[in-house]
């Protein structure tokens, strides 16, 4: 398992956080996803590689800051 922190600057509300969570868990149903709307950060523990996670968030319609 890998733990990632991804900045998503256009995550603005709880619905955004839920959409991002669903996008990540669509790749890895066992992923732990904690989205913090105030800090615009998503903490993810997953077995999927970081690039795939970032791509899933981008496909859900959100900007992912490169890190």
Order of alpha helices (4+ residues) and beta strands (2+ residues): beta-alpha-beta-beta-alpha
